[in-house]
Amino acid sequence: MAGVKAFNFKVVLLGEGAVGKTSLVIRYIEDKFNDKHVSTLQAHFSTKKVNIDNTRVNLAIWDTAGQERFHALGPIYYRDSNGAVLVYDITDEDSFQRVKNWVKELRKTLKDEVSLAIVGNKMDLEKSRVVPLQDAEDYSKSVGAKHYQTSAKTNKGIDDMFRDLSKRMVEQAKNKPAATPTSSRTVLAGRSDILVSDTIPEAQPKTGCCS
């Protein structure tokens, strides 16, 4: 729709294997859930368009592999990210500790330029929880992140998490001084990967791997 500006944001999902990163993305993008665990190999790219307070937002979502052997590839995928979704399994303490390592890496590399969402997934397994909710919320607050609880299986909290993260990224982009417009229809706001325009550009996935 003419006159409606759009923000393009890159969002990366990070976390241990089997915490449900791929399930969260599939539920968010396709509203589907598969009980069988399928490991992501390297990374998988998806797109989603949302409307935040009359602002069009195009999300480029990178779902990364959680296996340790792929850890070194992390910087390739989270580089230039506007948002990061750090997922842990509420029934797996080690996965929560791993999130803390990712936060350190992201803050070291991207500083405060990236909006962080720390996500406790599998809330449908509440009876088996080993990561105290209060501990996770306190930690998230201490590193400038927001904490969310989700369940890909029951579709709880996922839309709200991505919507809130999108809203935070929009606010951060709008609060940055805009660069000199390159044309009458395109303005680069803040970092070069945050494109504000009055048209919706086609997504250009750059990935040679699959989930």
Backbone as a printed PyTorch tensor [residue, N CA C, xyz], in Angstrom:
tensor([[[  0.8450,  -1.1830,   0.0000],
         [  0.0000,   0.0000,   0.0000],
         [  0.8790,   1.2310,   0.0000]],

        [[  0.6740,   2.1500,  -0.9420],
         [  1.5140,   3.3230,  -1.0980],
         [  1.4810,   4.1590,   0.1670]],

        [[  2.6290,   4.7180,   0.5260],
         [  2.7100,   5.5850,   1.6840],
         [  2.9740,   4.8670,   2.9890]],

        [[  2.9190,   3.5540,   2.9960],
         [  3.1780,   2.7870,   4.2030],
         [  4.6370,   2.3740,   4.2250]],

        [[  5.3660,   2.8390,   5.2270],
         [  6.7840,   2.5130,   5.3070],
         [  6.9810,   1.0860,   5.8160]],

        [[  8.1050,   0.5260,   5.4390],
         [  8.4010,  -0.8450,   5.8680],
         [  9.8160,  -0.9320,   6.3930]],

        [[  9.9810,  -1.7070,   7.4520],
         [ 11.2990,  -1.9820,   8.0130],
         [ 11.6680,  -3.4190,   7.6870]],

        [[ 12.8980,  -3.6310,   7.2660],
         [ 13.4100,  -4.9810,   7.0410],
         [ 14.3830,  -5.3120,   8.1630]],

        [[ 14.0850,  -6.3580,   8.9130],
         [ 14.9210,  -6.7440,  10.0320],
         [ 15.4090,  -8.1860,   9.9020]],

        [[ 16.6340,  -8.3920,  10.2980],
         [ 17.2050,  -9.7330,  10.3400],
         [ 17.1380, -10.2440,  11.7760]],

        [[ 16.5460, -11.4220,  11.9380],
         [ 16.4120, -12.0380,  13.2640],
         [ 17.0450, -13.4230,  13.2290]],

        [[ 17.9020, -13.7150,  14.1810],
         [ 18.5660, -15.0100,  14.2330],
         [ 18.1170, -15.7750,  15.4740]],

        [[ 17.8880, -17.0820,  15.3160],
         [ 17.5570, -17.9480,  16.4500],
         [ 18.7920, -18.7470,  16.8260]],

        [[ 19.1300, -18.7100,  18.1110],
         [ 20.3040, -19.4150,  18.6140],
         [ 19.9150, -20.2460,  19.8320]],

        [[ 20.6420, -21.3440,  20.0450],
         [ 20.3690, -22.2010,  21.1890],
         [ 20.8600, -23.6150,  20.9280]],

        [[ 20.8550, -24.4120,  21.9780],
         [ 21.2870, -25.7960,  21.8710],
         [ 20.3880, -26.5830,  20.9220]],

        [[ 20.8890, -27.7370,  20.4790],
         [ 20.0790, -28.6110,  19.6540],
         [ 18.9130, -29.1660,  20.4550]],

        [[ 17.7950, -29.3800,  19.8120],
         [ 16.6020, -29.9990,  20.4020],
         [ 15.8450, -29.1220,  21.3900]],

        [[ 16.1540, -27.8200,  21.4490],
         [ 15.3850, -26.9500,  22.3470],
         [ 14.0890, -26.4800,  21.6860]],

        [[ 13.9770, -26.6820,  20.3670],
         [ 12.7340, -26.3420,  19.6810],
         [ 12.7890, -25.1030,  18.8100]],

        [[ 13.9770, -24.6870,  18.4060],
         [ 14.0930, -23.4830,  17.5650],
         [ 13.3310, -23.6360,  16.2540]],

        [[ 13.5740, -24.7400,  15.5620],
         [ 12.9110, -24.9700,  14.2820],
         [ 11.4040, -25.0910,  14.4610]],

        [[ 10.9780, -25.7460,  15.5210],
         [  9.5440, -25.9000,  15.7870],
         [  8.8860, -24.5440,  16.0160]],

        [[  9.5960, -23.6360,  16.6930],
         [  9.0560, -22.2940,  16.9260],
         [  8.8610, -21.5600,  15.6090]],

        [[  9.8590, -21.6530,  14.7350],
         [  9.7840, -20.9600,  13.4490],
         [  8.6640, -21.5280,  12.5860]],

        [[  8.5860, -22.8550,  12.5080],
         [  7.5530, -23.4900,  11.6910],
         [  6.1600, -23.1450,  12.2050]],

        [[  6.0220, -23.1330,  13.5300],
         [  4.7190, -22.7790,  14.1040],
         [  4.3830, -21.3210,  13.7790]],

        [[  5.3730, -20.4530,  13.8600],
         [  5.1390, -19.0260,  13.6000],
         [  4.8560, -18.7500,  12.1290]],

        [[  5.6070, -19.3930,  11.2520],
         [  5.4680, -19.1400,   9.8170],
         [  4.3070, -19.9040,   9.1990]],

        [[  4.1870, -21.1870,   9.5550],
         [  3.2080, -22.0540,   8.8990],
         [  2.0720, -22.5290,   9.8010]],

        [[  2.1770, -22.2290,  11.0930],
         [  1.1970, -22.6960,  12.0790],
         [  1.0740, -24.2210,  12.0510]],

        [[  2.2310, -24.8840,  12.0030],
         [  2.2760, -26.3470,  12.0220],
         [  3.2090, -26.8210,  13.1300]],

        [[  3.0030, -28.0590,  13.5680],
         [  3.8810, -28.6400,  14.5850],
         [  4.1070, -30.1110,  14.2720]],

        [[  5.3790, -30.5230,  14.3810],
         [  5.7580, -31.9120,  14.1380],
         [  6.4120, -32.4590,  15.4000]],

        [[  5.8540, -33.5360,  15.9520],
         [  6.4010, -34.1200,  17.1800],
         [  7.8020, -34.6850,  16.9880]],

        [[  8.1380, -35.0510,  15.7680],
         [  9.4440, -35.6540,  15.5030],
         [ 10.5130, -34.5710,  15.3910]],

        [[ 11.6280, -34.7870,  16.0780],
         [ 12.7260, -33.8140,  16.0370],
         [ 13.5420, -33.9900,  14.7650]],

        [[ 13.6940, -32.8860,  14.0420],
         [ 14.5240, -32.8800,  12.8430],
         [ 15.6170, -31.8390,  13.0370]],

        [[ 16.8610, -32.2920,  13.0310],
         [ 17.9720, -31.3760,  13.2700],
         [ 18.1800, -30.4300,  12.0960]],

        [[ 18.4140, -29.1610,  12.4300],
         [ 18.7250, -28.1760,  11.4060],
         [ 20.2020, -28.2990,  11.0550]],

        [[ 20.4990, -28.3110,   9.7790],
         [ 21.8850, -28.3820,   9.3220],
         [ 22.3350, -26.9950,   8.9110]],

        [[ 23.2330, -26.4370,   9.6830],
         [ 23.7760, -25.0900,   9.4850],
         [ 22.7140, -24.0300,   9.7360]],

        [[ 21.8600, -23.7270,   8.7700],
         [ 20.8360, -22.7020,   8.9920],
         [ 19.7390, -22.7970,   7.9470]],

        [[ 18.5690, -22.2630,   8.3280],
         [ 17.4360, -22.2430,   7.4110],
         [ 16.8210, -20.8540,   7.4440]],

        [[ 16.4560, -20.3430,   6.2790],
         [ 15.9730, -18.9740,   6.1360],
         [ 14.4740, -18.9320,   5.8740]],

        [[ 13.7480, -18.0760,   6.6210],
         [ 12.3110, -17.8920,   6.4150],
         [ 11.9880, -16.4050,   6.4620]],

        [[ 10.8390, -16.0450,   5.9110],
         [ 10.4150, -14.6480,   5.9630],
         [  9.0020, -14.5460,   6.5130]],

        [[  8.7110, -13.4080,   7.1080],
         [  7.3820, -13.1630,   7.6770],
         [  7.1080, -11.6690,   7.6310]],

        [[  5.9030, -11.2970,   7.2040],
         [  5.5010,  -9.8990,   7.1820],
         [  4.4800,  -9.6430,   8.2830]],

        [[  4.7060,  -8.6110,   9.0810],
         [  3.7820,  -8.2760,  10.1630],
         [  3.5140,  -6.7720,  10.1350]],

        [[  2.4370,  -6.3700,  10.7790],
         [  2.0850,  -4.9600,  10.8710],
         [  2.1500,  -4.5570,  12.3420]],

        [[  3.0180,  -3.5980,  12.6490],
         [  3.1930,  -3.1360,  14.0210],
         [  2.7950,  -1.6730,  14.0950]],

        [[  1.6560,  -1.3950,  14.7150],
         [  1.1980,  -0.0090,  14.8690],
         [  1.2430,   0.7430,  13.5350]],

        [[  0.6170,   0.1710,  12.5170],
         [  0.5480,   0.7700,  11.1770],
         [  1.9060,   0.8770,  10.4840]],

        [[  2.8620,   0.1050,  10.9520],
         [  4.1790,   0.0490,  10.3220],
         [  4.4070,  -1.3650,   9.8100]],

        [[  4.7350,  -1.4970,   8.5330],
         [  4.9870,  -2.8110,   7.9480],
         [  6.3840,  -3.2870,   8.3390]],

        [[  6.4850,  -4.5090,   8.7880],
         [  7.7730,  -5.0720,   9.1890],
         [  7.9920,  -6.3870,   8.4430]],

        [[  9.1250,  -6.4740,   7.7470],
         [  9.5100,  -7.6960,   7.0530],
         [ 10.6200,  -8.3660,   7.8400]],

        [[ 10.3490,  -9.5570,   8.3330],
         [ 11.3350, -10.2800,   9.1220],
         [ 12.0480, -11.3250,   8.2680]],

        [[ 13.3620, -11.3030,   8.3000],
         [ 14.1800, -12.3560,   7.6980],
         [ 14.6860, -13.1870,   8.8620]],

        [[ 14.1340, -14.3780,   9.0370],
         [ 14.4060, -15.2010,  10.2190],
         [ 15.3840, -16.3210,   9.8750]],

        [[ 16.5020, -16.3570,  10.5890],
         [ 17.5280, -17.3790,  10.3890],
         [ 17.4890, -18.3600,  11.5520]],

        [[ 17.1230, -19.5820,  11.2500],
         [ 17.0900, -20.6700,  12.2410],
         [ 18.4120, -21.4290,  12.1340]],

        [[ 19.2240, -21.3810,  13.1780],
         [ 20.5590, -21.9750,  13.1100],
         [ 20.6320, -23.3410,  13.7790]],

        [[ 21.6360, -24.1040,  13.4000],
         [ 21.8640, -25.4270,  13.9870],
         [ 22.3810, -25.2870,  15.4160]],

        [[ 21.9280, -26.1800,  16.2930],
         [ 22.3490, -26.0980,  17.6850],
         [ 23.4950, -27.0200,  18.0510]],

        [[ 23.8410, -27.9400,  17.1620],
         [ 24.9040, -28.8830,  17.4750],
         [ 26.2430, -28.1660,  17.6410]],

        [[ 27.0300, -28.6590,  18.5550],
         [ 28.2980, -28.0130,  18.8940],
         [ 29.2080, -27.8520,  17.6770]],

        [[ 29.1760, -28.8170,  16.7690],
         [ 30.0820, -28.7460,  15.6280],
         [ 29.7690, -27.5790,  14.6990]],

        [[ 28.5780, -26.9890,  14.8490],
         [ 28.2150, -25.8530,  14.0200],
         [ 28.4090, -24.5230,  14.7390]],

        [[ 28.9020, -24.5790,  15.9710],
         [ 29.0170, -23.3600,  16.7660],
         [ 29.8760, -22.2980,  16.0880]],

        [[ 30.9550, -22.7180,  15.4650],
         [ 31.8740, -21.7660,  14.8310],
         [ 31.2070, -20.9750,  13.7100]],

        [[ 30.0930, -21.4990,  13.1840],
         [ 29.3900, -20.8080,  12.1060],
         [ 28.4710, -19.7180,  12.6390]],

        [[ 28.2800, -19.6900,  13.9570],
         [ 27.3670, -18.7240,  14.5600],
         [ 27.5410, -17.3020,  14.0830]],

        [[ 28.7680, -16.7560,  14.1180],
         [ 28.9770, -15.3610,  13.7040],
         [ 28.5430, -15.0790,  12.2760]],

        [[ 28.6030, -16.0800,  11.4230],
         [ 28.1890, -15.8890,  10.0310],
         [ 26.7040, -15.5380,   9.9760]],

        [[ 25.9210, -16.1590,  10.8530],
         [ 24.4800, -15.9760,  10.8120],
         [ 23.9850, -14.8350,  11.6880]],

        [[ 24.6400, -14.5630,  12.8270],
         [ 24.1220, -13.4790,  13.6600],
         [ 24.7490, -12.1260,  13.3310]],

        [[ 25.7360, -12.0940,  12.4540],
         [ 26.3310, -10.8310,  12.0370],
         [ 25.2640,  -9.9300,  11.4190]],

        [[ 25.2550,  -8.6800,  11.8230],
         [ 24.3050,  -7.6730,  11.3130],
         [ 22.8500,  -7.9480,  11.6910]],

        [[ 22.6240,  -8.8040,  12.6700],
         [ 21.2500,  -9.0680,  13.0930],
         [ 20.6920,  -7.8910,  13.8770]],

        [[ 19.4230,  -7.6160,  13.6700],
         [ 18.7260,  -6.5820,  14.4390],
         [ 18.1010,  -7.1700,  15.6920]],

        [[ 17.7810,  -8.4680,  15.6210],
         [ 17.1750,  -9.1440,  16.7580],
         [ 17.7090, -10.5570,  16.8840]],

        [[ 17.7540, -11.0570,  18.1050],
         [ 18.2010, -12.4350,  18.3410],
         [ 17.2340, -13.1030,  19.3120]],

        [[ 16.7970, -14.2940,  18.9490],
         [ 15.9170, -15.1020,  19.7960],
         [ 16.7660, -16.2350,  20.3530]],

        [[ 17.0200, -16.1970,  21.6470],
         [ 17.8850, -17.1730,  22.3070],
         [ 17.0000, -18.1710,  23.0400]],

        [[ 16.9630, -19.3870,  22.5300],
         [ 15.9960, -20.3780,  22.9980],
         [ 16.6360, -21.4170,  23.9050]],

        [[ 15.9500, -21.7090,  25.0070],
         [ 16.3580, -22.8160,  25.8780],
         [ 15.1340, -23.6660,  26.1980]],

        [[ 15.3860, -24.8680,  26.6360],
         [ 14.3480, -25.8260,  27.0170],
         [ 14.1730, -25.7350,  28.5260]],

        [[ 12.9720, -25.4340,  29.0010],
         [ 12.7640, -25.2440,  30.4440],
         [ 13.0360, -26.5160,  31.2420]],

        [[ 13.1520, -27.6710,  30.5490],
         [ 13.4360, -28.9360,  31.2400],
         [ 14.9190, -29.3070,  31.1470]],

        [[ 15.7340, -28.3860,  30.6420],
         [ 17.1570, -28.6690,  30.4160],
         [ 18.0140, -27.4950,  30.9010]],

        [[ 18.6050, -27.6400,  32.0670],
         [ 19.4170, -26.5780,  32.6590],
         [ 20.6110, -26.2160,  31.7850]],

        [[ 21.2340, -27.2020,  31.1750],
         [ 22.4040, -26.9340,  30.3290],
         [ 22.0470, -26.0100,  29.1650]],

        [[ 20.8650, -26.1770,  28.6210],
         [ 20.4640, -25.3430,  27.4880],
         [ 20.3140, -23.8830,  27.9140]],

        [[ 19.9210, -23.6640,  29.1690],
         [ 19.8130, -22.2970,  29.6840],
         [ 21.1980, -21.6830,  29.8800]],

        [[ 22.1230, -22.4700,  30.3830],
         [ 23.4910, -21.9840,  30.5500],
         [ 24.1080, -21.6500,  29.2010]],

        [[ 23.7510, -22.4060,  28.1800],
         [ 24.2800, -22.1650,  26.8430],
         [ 23.7880, -20.8210,  26.3000]],

        [[ 22.5730, -20.4700,  26.6520],
         [ 22.0280, -19.1780,  26.2400],
         [ 22.9020, -18.0430,  26.7740]],

        [[ 23.3910, -18.1930,  27.9860],
         [ 24.2300, -17.1610,  28.5850],
         [ 25.5030, -16.9600,  27.7730]],

        [[ 26.0390, -18.0350,  27.2310],
         [ 27.2380, -17.9220,  26.3940],
         [ 26.9330, -17.1720,  25.1030]],

        [[ 25.7640, -17.4600,  24.5230],
         [ 25.3700, -16.7640,  23.3000],
         [ 25.1890, -15.2730,  23.5650]],

        [[ 24.6030, -14.9450,  24.7140],
         [ 24.4030, -13.5340,  25.0550],
         [ 25.7410, -12.8090,  25.1290]],

        [[ 26.7330, -13.4450,  25.7510],
         [ 28.0640, -12.8360,  25.8490],
         [ 28.6480, -12.5850,  24.4620]],

        [[ 28.4890, -13.5590,  23.5760],
         [ 29.0100, -13.4120,  22.2170],
         [ 28.3150, -12.2690,  21.4790]],

        [[ 26.9960, -12.2230,  21.5870],
         [ 26.2330, -11.2030,  20.8780],
         [ 26.5430,  -9.8050,  21.3890]],

        [[ 26.6310,  -9.6630,  22.7130],
         [ 26.9230,  -8.3490,  23.2860],
         [ 28.3440,  -7.9090,  22.9260]],

        [[ 29.2560,  -8.8710,  22.8400],
         [ 30.6330,  -8.5390,  22.4790],
         [ 30.7230,  -8.0910,  21.0210]],

        [[ 29.9560,  -8.7590,  20.1690],
         [ 30.0210,  -8.4860,  18.7320],
         [ 29.1000,  -7.3470,  18.2960]],

        [[ 27.8700,  -7.3660,  18.7650],
         [ 26.8690,  -6.4070,  18.3030],
         [ 26.5270,  -5.3240,  19.3180]],

        [[ 27.1060,  -5.4230,  20.5310],
         [ 26.8590,  -4.4280,  21.5860],
         [ 25.3530,  -4.3630,  21.8830]],

        [[ 24.8630,  -3.1130,  21.9690],
         [ 23.4400,  -2.9170,  22.2340],
         [ 22.6450,  -2.7000,  20.9490]],

        [[ 23.2910,  -2.9850,  19.8040],
         [ 22.6360,  -2.7790,  18.5130],
         [ 21.5930,  -3.8570,  18.2130]],

        [[ 21.6050,  -4.9310,  19.0010],
         [ 20.6920,  -6.0440,  18.7510],
         [ 19.6960,  -6.1680,  19.9040]],

        [[ 18.4270,  -6.3810,  19.5570],
         [ 17.3850,  -6.5930,  20.5630],
         [ 17.3380,  -8.0800,  20.8980]],

        [[ 17.4360,  -8.3980,  22.1830],
         [ 17.5000,  -9.7940,  22.5970],
         [ 16.1950, -10.2840,  23.2050]],

        [[ 15.7690, -11.4770,  22.7720],
         [ 14.6210, -12.1630,  23.3500],
         [ 15.1160, -13.5130,  23.8650]],

        [[ 15.0290, -13.7320,  25.1620],
         [ 15.4080, -15.0140,  25.7500],
         [ 14.1240, -15.8110,  25.9630]],

        [[ 14.0760, -16.9860,  25.3590],
         [ 12.8250, -17.7450,  25.2930],
         [ 12.9280, -19.1000,  25.9780]],

        [[ 12.0850, -19.2910,  26.9790],
         [ 11.9650, -20.5880,  27.6300],
         [ 10.9020, -21.3790,  26.8900]],

        [[ 11.3210, -22.3460,  26.0810],
         [ 10.3780, -23.1060,  25.2690],
         [  9.9410, -24.3950,  25.9710]],

        [[  8.9100, -25.0010,  25.4400],
         [  8.3170, -26.2520,  25.9410],
         [  7.5870, -26.0370,  27.2690]],

        [[  6.8750, -24.9220,  27.3670],
         [  6.1220, -24.6700,  28.5900],
         [  4.9710, -25.6590,  28.7660]],

        [[  4.7100, -26.4610,  27.7340],
         [  3.7220, -27.5340,  27.8820],
         [  4.2550, -28.6510,  28.7750]],

        [[  5.5760, -28.6020,  29.0590],
         [  6.2010, -29.5840,  29.9570],
         [  6.5070, -28.9510,  31.3140]],

        [[  5.6320, -28.0850,  31.7670],
         [  5.8350, -27.3350,  33.0070],
         [  6.1370, -28.2430,  34.2090]],

        [[  5.5150, -29.4000,  34.2540],
         [  5.7260, -30.3050,  35.3850],
         [  7.1620, -30.8200,  35.4510]],

        [[  7.8700, -30.7510,  34.3290],
         [  9.2580, -31.2270,  34.2890],
         [ 10.2660, -30.0750,  34.2940]],

        [[  9.7940, -28.8790,  34.5810],
         [ 10.6650, -27.7000,  34.5670],
         [ 11.8150, -27.8360,  35.5580]],

        [[ 13.0210, -27.4750,  35.1170],
         [ 14.1830, -27.4500,  36.0110],
         [ 14.8230, -26.0610,  36.0430]],

        [[ 14.4580, -25.2080,  35.0990],
         [ 14.9680, -23.8350,  35.0830],
         [ 13.9080, -22.9350,  35.7210]],

        [[ 14.1660, -22.4300,  36.9420],
         [ 13.1760, -21.5800,  37.6160],
         [ 12.8450, -20.3400,  36.7950]],

        [[ 11.5670, -20.0370,  36.6500],
         [ 11.1320, -18.8990,  35.8660],
         [ 11.7390, -17.6030,  36.3880]],

        [[ 11.7620, -17.4310,  37.6960],
         [ 12.2910, -16.2010,  38.2650],
         [ 13.7630, -16.0170,  37.9420]],

        [[ 14.5150, -17.1090,  37.9840],
         [ 15.9470, -17.0340,  37.6470],
         [ 16.1330, -16.5750,  36.2060]],

        [[ 15.3360, -17.1200,  35.3030],
         [ 15.4470, -16.7690,  33.8960],
         [ 15.0600, -15.3080,  33.6610]],

        [[ 14.0110, -14.8590,  34.3460],
         [ 13.5820, -13.4730,  34.1870],
         [ 14.6110, -12.5050,  34.7610]],

        [[ 15.1770, -12.8540,  35.9190],
         [ 16.1850, -12.0000,  36.5440],
         [ 17.4270, -11.8980,  35.6630]],

        [[ 17.8400, -13.0290,  35.1130],
         [ 19.0180, -13.0210,  34.2400],
         [ 18.7540, -12.1700,  32.9950]],

        [[ 17.5990, -12.3620,  32.3890],
         [ 17.2540, -11.6160,  31.1680],
         [ 17.3060, -10.1100,  31.4300]],

        [[ 16.7460,  -9.7000,  32.5360],
         [ 16.7410,  -8.2810,  32.8880],
         [ 18.1600,  -7.7630,  33.0870]],

        [[ 19.0270,  -8.5900,  33.6560],
         [ 20.4010,  -8.1750,  33.9530],
         [ 21.2280,  -7.9380,  32.6900]],

        [[ 20.8340,  -8.5400,  31.5790],
         [ 21.5980,  -8.3780,  30.3280],
         [ 20.8380,  -7.5360,  29.3020]],

        [[ 19.7880,  -6.8600,  29.7470],
         [ 19.0490,  -5.9920,  28.8440],
         [ 18.2000,  -6.7290,  27.8410]],

        [[ 17.7950,  -7.9340,  28.1850],
         [ 16.9520,  -8.7340,  27.2860],
         [ 15.5500,  -8.8550,  27.8770]],

        [[ 14.6210,  -9.3500,  27.0910],
         [ 13.2860,  -9.6360,  27.5930],
         [ 13.0780, -11.1490,  27.5690]],

        [[ 12.3910, -11.6380,  28.5840],
         [ 12.1660, -13.0770,  28.6970],
         [ 10.7390, -13.4310,  28.2920]],

        [[ 10.6220, -14.5510,  27.5880],
         [  9.3130, -15.0190,  27.1370],
         [  9.2000, -16.5170,  27.3940]],

        [[  7.9670, -16.9920,  27.5440],
         [  7.7000, -18.4240,  27.6500],
         [  6.8600, -18.8450,  26.4520]],

        [[  7.2640, -19.9330,  25.8240],
         [  6.5580, -20.3800,  24.6270],
         [  6.3680, -21.8950,  24.6300]],

        [[  5.4890, -22.3330,  23.7550],
         [  5.3200, -23.7580,  23.4790],
         [  4.9720, -23.8860,  22.0070]],

        [[  5.8810, -24.4940,  21.2480],
         [  5.6000, -24.7110,  19.8330],
         [  4.4630, -25.7280,  19.6910]],

        [[  4.3840, -26.6510,  20.6300],
         [  3.3730, -27.6980,  20.5570],
         [  1.9630, -27.1340,  20.7130]],

        [[  1.7780, -26.2510,  21.6910],
         [  0.4440, -25.6940,  21.9480],
         [  0.2610, -24.3000,  21.3480]],

        [[  1.3020, -23.7970,  20.6870],
         [  1.2660, -22.4710,  20.0630],
         [  1.0190, -21.3670,  21.0770]],

        [[  1.6840, -21.4450,  22.2070],
         [  1.5480, -20.4340,  23.2530],
         [  2.7330, -19.4600,  23.2250]],

        [[  2.4190, -18.1810,  23.2090],
         [  3.4210, -17.1540,  23.3950],
         [  4.2880, -16.8020,  22.1900]],

        [[  4.1810, -17.5450,  21.1100],
         [  5.0860, -17.3450,  19.9690],
         [  4.7780, -16.0580,  19.2160]],

        [[  3.5270, -15.8580,  18.8330],
         [  3.1600, -14.6420,  18.1200],
         [  3.4720, -13.4030,  18.9560]],

        [[  3.1460, -13.4680,  20.2380],
         [  3.3900, -12.3320,  21.1280],
         [  4.8770, -12.0230,  21.2180]],

        [[  5.7010, -13.0600,  21.2830],
         [  7.1440, -12.8570,  21.3880],
         [  7.6900, -12.1720,  20.1480]],

        [[  7.3510, -12.6860,  18.9610],
         [  7.8600, -12.0980,  17.7250],
         [  7.2950, -10.6920,  17.5090]],

        [[  6.0470, -10.4800,  17.8940],
         [  5.4530,  -9.1450,  17.7410],
         [  6.1470,  -8.1480,  18.6580]],

        [[  6.3900,  -8.5410,  19.8900],
         [  7.0510,  -7.6350,  20.8330],
         [  8.4770,  -7.3420,  20.3830]],

        [[  9.1830,  -8.3800,  19.9130],
         [ 10.5430,  -8.1900,  19.4230],
         [ 10.5360,  -7.2510,  18.2190]],

        [[  9.5770,  -7.4220,  17.3290],
         [  9.4730,  -6.5520,  16.1550],
         [  9.2340,  -5.1070,  16.5800]],

        [[  8.3730,  -4.9270,  17.5470],
         [  8.0780,  -3.5780,  18.0370],
         [  9.3230,  -2.9340,  18.6280]],

        [[ 10.0990,  -3.7120,  19.3800],
         [ 11.3280,  -3.1840,  19.9740],
         [ 12.3460,  -2.8120,  18.8940]],

        [[ 12.4380,  -3.6170,  17.8340],
         [ 13.3740,  -3.3110,  16.7530],
         [ 12.9560,  -2.0510,  16.0060]],

        [[ 11.6530,  -1.8780,  15.8060],
         [ 11.1600,  -0.6750,  15.1460],
         [ 11.4930,   0.5580,  15.9860]],

        [[ 11.2410,   0.4620,  17.2850],
         [ 11.5150,   1.5920,  18.1650],
         [ 12.9990,   1.9440,  18.1610]],

        [[ 13.8460,   0.9100,  18.1730],
         [ 15.2800,   1.1550,  18.1670],
         [ 15.7110,   1.8180,  16.8610]],

        [[ 15.1400,   1.3640,  15.7600],
         [ 15.4920,   1.9410,  14.4570],
         [ 15.0310,   3.3840,  14.3610]],

        [[ 13.8330,   3.6600,  14.8570],
         [ 13.3000,   5.0200,  14.7790],
         [ 14.0610,   5.9830,  15.6760]],

        [[ 14.6580,   5.4720,  16.7480],
         [ 15.3830,   6.3250,  17.6820],
         [ 16.7940,   6.6520,  17.2310]],

        [[ 17.2150,   6.0370,  16.1250],
         [ 18.5500,   6.3050,  15.6040],
         [ 18.4810,   7.4110,  14.5560]],

        [[ 19.5230,   8.2350,  14.4910],
         [ 19.5310,   9.2900,  13.4820],
         [ 19.5670,   8.6860,  12.0840]],

        [[ 18.7190,   9.1710,  11.2060],
         [ 18.6650,   8.6500,   9.8470],
         [ 19.8120,   9.1990,   9.0160]],

        [[ 20.3300,   8.3580,   8.1340],
         [ 21.3880,   8.7890,   7.2440],
         [ 20.7870,   9.6250,   6.1180]],

        [[ 21.6210,  10.2340,   5.3140],
         [ 21.1340,  11.0280,   4.1970],
         [ 20.3890,  10.1200,   3.2210]],

        [[ 19.1850,  10.4830,   2.8480],
         [ 18.3990,   9.6290,   1.9340],
         [ 19.1480,   9.3900,   0.6290]],

        [[ 19.1220,   8.1400,   0.1650],
         [ 19.7730,   7.8160,  -1.0920],
         [ 18.8560,   8.0870,  -2.2740]],

        [[ 17.5670,   8.2470,  -1.9830],
         [ 16.6080,   8.6130,  -3.0260],
         [ 15.3850,   9.1720,  -2.3280]],

        [[ 14.4130,   9.6050,  -3.0800],
         [ 13.2040,  10.1660,  -2.4850],
         [ 12.3140,   9.0870,  -1.8940]],

        [[ 12.6170,   7.8110,  -2.1810],
         [ 11.7460,   6.7260,  -1.7270],
         [ 12.4200,   5.7590,  -0.7820]],

        [[ 13.6970,   5.9560,  -0.4990],
         [ 14.4050,   5.0240,   0.3800],
         [ 15.2580,   5.7800,   1.3840]],

        [[ 15.1460,   5.3890,   2.6470],
         [ 15.9440,   6.0080,   3.6980],
         [ 16.6160,   4.9230,   4.5050]],

        [[ 17.9050,   5.0500,   4.7300],
         [ 18.6060,   4.1100,   5.5830],
         [ 18.5720,   4.6370,   6.9990]],

        [[ 17.9500,   3.9090,   7.8830],
         [ 17.8190,   4.3550,   9.2690],
         [ 18.7950,   3.6000,  10.1410]],

        [[ 19.7810,   4.3030,  10.6850],
         [ 20.7260,   3.6400,  11.5610],
         [ 21.6480,   2.7360,  10.7800]],

        [[ 21.6890,   1.4660,  11.1330],
         [ 22.5660,   0.5130,  10.4780],
         [ 22.1140,   0.2420,   9.0510]],

        [[ 23.0650,  -0.1460,   8.2220],
         [ 22.7870,  -0.2880,   6.7960],
         [ 21.8040,  -1.3900,   6.4680]],

        [[ 21.5810,  -2.3330,   7.4040],
         [ 20.6810,  -3.4330,   7.0960],
         [ 19.2550,  -3.1440,   7.5350]],

        [[ 19.0060,  -1.9470,   8.0660],
         [ 17.6530,  -1.5690,   8.4280],
         [ 17.1330,  -0.6700,   7.3200]],

        [[ 16.3630,  -1.2220,   6.4370],
         [ 15.8750,  -0.4780,   5.2760],
         [ 14.4600,  -0.0080,   5.5250]],

        [[ 14.2610,   1.3020,   5.3710],
         [ 12.9320,   1.8660,   5.5140],
         [ 12.4890,   2.3390,   4.1430]],

        [[ 11.3750,   1.8440,   3.6830],
         [ 10.9040,   2.2450,   2.3630],
         [  9.3880,   2.2870,   2.3490]],

        [[  8.8330,   2.8310,   1.2800],
         [  7.3740,   2.8590,   1.1910],
         [  6.8700,   1.7770,   0.2510]],

        [[  7.7370,   0.8120,  -0.0390],
         [  7.3300,  -0.3660,  -0.7950],
         [  7.8720,  -1.5870,  -0.0880]],

        [[  7.3250,  -2.7270,  -0.3970],
         [  7.7640,  -3.9770,   0.2300],
         [  8.6750,  -4.7110,  -0.7340]],

        [[  9.9970,  -4.7050,  -0.4870],
         [ 10.9140,  -5.3930,  -1.4020],
         [ 10.7710,  -6.8950,  -1.2650]],

        [[ 11.0820,  -7.6040,  -2.3320],
         [ 11.0280,  -9.0560,  -2.2930],
         [ 12.1820,  -9.5920,  -1.4760]],

        [[ 11.9180, -10.6390,  -0.6940],
         [ 12.9770, -11.2420,   0.1150],
         [ 13.9840, -11.9020,  -0.8070]],

        [[ 15.2610, -11.8460,  -0.3940],
         [ 16.3080, -12.4670,  -1.1780],
         [ 17.1030, -13.4310,  -0.3130]],

        [[ 16.5600, -14.6280,  -0.0710],
         [ 17.2570, -15.5930,   0.7780],
         [ 18.5930, -15.9710,   0.1980]],

        [[ 19.5860, -16.0470,   1.0870],
         [ 20.9290, -16.4520,   0.6730],
         [ 21.3720, -17.6090,   1.5360]],

        [[ 20.9310, -18.7860,   1.1880],
         [ 21.2900, -19.9520,   1.9780],
         [ 21.3970, -21.1620,   1.0780]],

        [[ 22.3790, -21.9900,   1.3810],
         [ 22.5470, -23.1830,   0.5540],
         [ 22.3060, -24.4270,   1.3600]],

        [[ 21.5330, -24.2810,   2.4200],
         [ 21.3140, -25.4300,   3.2990],
         [ 19.8380, -25.5260,   3.6380]],

        [[ 19.4980, -26.5160,   4.3720],
         [ 18.1040, -26.7140,   4.6840],
         [ 17.9730, -27.1960,   6.1150]],

        [[ 16.7100, -27.2380,   6.5980],
         [ 16.4660, -27.6810,   7.9660],
         [ 16.1640, -29.1710,   7.9740]]])
